[in-house]
Amino acid sequence: MVVLFIVVAILVLLPFYAITLASFKPANMVISQGLTFRIQPELLTLENYTSLFTKSAGTYFTWFRNSIIITVLGTVASLFFSSLVGYGLAMYNFRFKNVVFTMILLMMMVPLEIIMLPLYKLMISFKMINTLWGVIIPFVVAPLPVFFFRQYASGLSKEFMDAGRIDGCTEYGIFYRIFVPLMVPAFGAMTILQALGNWNNFLWPTLVLRTKEMITIPIGLSSLITPYGNNYQILLAGCVLAVLPILIVFIFFQRYFISGLTVGGVKG
């Protein structure tokens, strides 16, 4: 099993290794050789990264800033509201509870392309076109994280709620003081997934964001490839740098996800 995991890890990392290596090669070598796995020290150069920062005249850092803002705010807001909704569906009994949960399951089956036009018209009504909030708000409470938190909270004992009420905790206090620590693995996993989705989101930001100063990393990198010239070497350098924030998020939160898989409590 360990050997299988090592093989899979190598296969996953090989493309990133090839792209990183190509990002240090001159433009003519990138086009003639393509992506290779052989290191040629005499050909390595920082020219592509220098061109990325100089030719973009600071635009790349603007794209980076916009993506950071969308990813941080979108992920934090999604974790906050989705965990509350998922926890409420798992721990409380109320009218139409099953109907709400069924609607969430149905929404998970609906592609973004189907609801894109209504969402776009809604953003126009709210005057959020060409704003970062127009990218963030429509997906603050998404079906997948709500379903994930609901399923995870369903495996926790409701006896914690009774113990908290006896100790005088409010309902919100029970959630934040008792259940949030127990749901750390769920928060860790969804932080990685939500951050990755927000960072790599391309289609919706392309519709909402209009000006060059508002676009994100995926849109900005795609704009480097035009009918008038293909800056593949600069594109590769930009892609390598764009991977770093998500890599940092994964490295930081994976320990919460892995170490907390056995978190449990009183059996119901």
N, C-alpha and C positions, 0 to 999 in steps of 0.2 A: 504493500500500500504506500509506504514511504517513497519507494522508487517511482511509483505512478505519479505521486504529487510532485516530485522533483522534475519529472519529464514534462508534466503539464505546465509547471512554473517556467521552465526553460522555453517552451513553445510560446507562452504568453509574453515573455520578456524579449524574445528575439526581435520582433518587429520594432520595439522601442529602442533596442540597442542599435539596430540598423539605421533608424531615423536619426538617433543622436550622433552616430558616426558620420552620417552623410551631412549633417548640419555644420560640420567643421571642414568640409571639403569645398574647393573652389566651384564656381557655378558650372564651368565647362565639364568638370569631372562628375558632378552630380548628374548632368544630362547624359554624358557618355557612358558612365558606369552604372548609373541607377543606384539602388540600395544594395550594398555589399556588406559582408561580415568581416572582411579582412582589413586590419588596421595598417595604414600606410603613413607613418609619422611624418615623412617629408611633405605630404600633401595637406596636413592638418593646418587650419588657419582660423582666426577669429573674424575674418572679413564679413562673413554672413551675419554675425551678431552685431558687428559695428554698423553694417548697412541697415539692419532692422531698426536700430535706434536712431540713426542719422537721417535716413531717407524718409522715415515716418514722421520726423520732426516732432516727436513726443506723442504722436497719435497712438502708438502701441501701448504706452503707459496709460493713456485715457481709456482704451479698450480694457486694459487689465483692471483699472480702477472700477469701471462700470460692472465688470464681471464679478469682482470681489464684493461690491455692494449688493448686487442681486443675489449672489450665493449666500452671503452671511445673513442678510435680512430675510430672504426667502426660506432658508433652512431653519433659522431660529423661530420664525413665525409659524412655519409648518409643524415643527416639533411641539410648540406650545399648544396650538389649537387642536391639532390632530390627536395629541395624547389626551387632552381633555375630553374630546368627543369619543375616542375609543374607550377610555376609562368609564365614561358615563354609560355607554352601551353595554359594557361588560358587567358593571357592578350594580346598576340600578334597574328596577322594574318600573316601567311607565307605559302609558297607552301608546300604541303604534310603534313600539320598540322594534318589533320584527319587521314592520313595514319600512322603517328607516334603514335598518341593516340590509334589507333586500334591495333598496334603492342604491345603497352604497356598492353592493355587489354588481348591480346592473351598470352603474357608472364606470366601474373598472373594466367593463367589456366594451365601452364606447370609445372609439378612437378620437384623438384630439381633432382630427380633420373634420369630424362631423359637427362638433360644437364650436369650431373656430370662428365661423361667421357670426353666430349670436354673441360670442365673447367679444369679438372685435367691435360689433355695434354697441355693446355695453360699455366698452372702454371709450368709445367716441362720446357716448352720453355722459360719462363721468369726466370727460376732458382729460383723459390719461394717455392719449396717444403721444408718442415721443417722450415718454417719461419712464423712469425706472420702476415706478409704482405700477404702471400699466403692465409690466412684465411679471411683477411679484404677486400682486393681489389675487388674480384669478386662480392661482394654484396654492394659496395659503392652506386651504383645507382640501387636500386631494384624497381621493378614495383609497389609494394604496396605503399610505401611512395610517389612516383611520382604521382600516381593516387590520393592519399589522398590530397596532396598539391594542385594538379590541381583542384580538386573538391572544396576545401575550397576557393582557390583564385578566382574561378569562381563566388562565391557569393559576392565578393567585387566589388565596383564600379570602373569603369575605369576613372571616373572623377577625382580620386586622381592622376592619371598619368598626366592628363592635367594640374592640379593645380601645380604639381611638376615641369613640364616642363616650365610653366609660371614663376615659381620662380627660374629657372635656374639650376635645378637638372639634373644630368646625369641620364641615364637609370638605372645604378647600384645604384646611389644615391636614386632614387625613390623607388627601391626595398628595400634597407637596411634601409632608414630613414622613409619611409611611410608604406610599406606593411609588413615588418617584424614585427613591433609592432602590426599591425592588425592581424597577423597570429600567435600570441603567443599561442592561444589555440591549433592550429594545431601542433606547435612545441612541446608543452607540451605533447599532446597525443602520437605523434610519438616518442618522447624521451623515454617514458615508453615502447612502443611496440618494438622499435628497441633495446633498452638496454636489454629488456627481451629476445628477440630473439638471440642477440649476446652472452649473458651470458649463455643461455641454449643450444646453438648450439652444437650438438654432432657429427652428421654424417660427415659433411664436414671437421671439424678439425681432426677427426679420420683418414681421408684419407691423409690430407696434412701434419700433424705433425707426426714425426717419433720417436723422442727421448723423454726420460722421462723428460728431462729438459724443453721441449717445450710444453708439453700437457697442457690442460686446466682443470678446475675443474670437468666438467661432465665426461671427459675421465678418469681423475685420480680417481674419486670416483668409477667409474665402474670397475677399475682395482683392487679394494679392494676385489671384489668377484671373486674368482678363484676356479678351481677344487680341489686345494690343501688346501683350508681353506676359510671359509666365516666369515669375520670380520664385522658382521652386526652391532654390537654396535659402532665400529669406523665409519662405513659408515653413521649411523644415526647422529653421532656428526658432521661429515663433511658436511652432508646435511643441518643441522640446521645453521651452520656458512655460508654455501654457499647461503642461502636465504637472509641473512642480507643486502648485497649491493643492491639487487634489491628492497628490502623492503624500504630502504632509498631513492632510486630513486623515487619510487612510492609516498612515503609520501611527498617528496619535490616538485614533479612536478604535483601532482594531483590538487593543488590549482590553478595553471595556467590553467589547463584543465577545472575545474569546474567554477571558477570565470570569465573566459573569454568566456563562451559559448554565451553570448549575445552581444559580440563585434560586432559592425556594423559601418556603415558610411553613406555616402550619397547614397540614393537609386537611382539605375539606371533606 
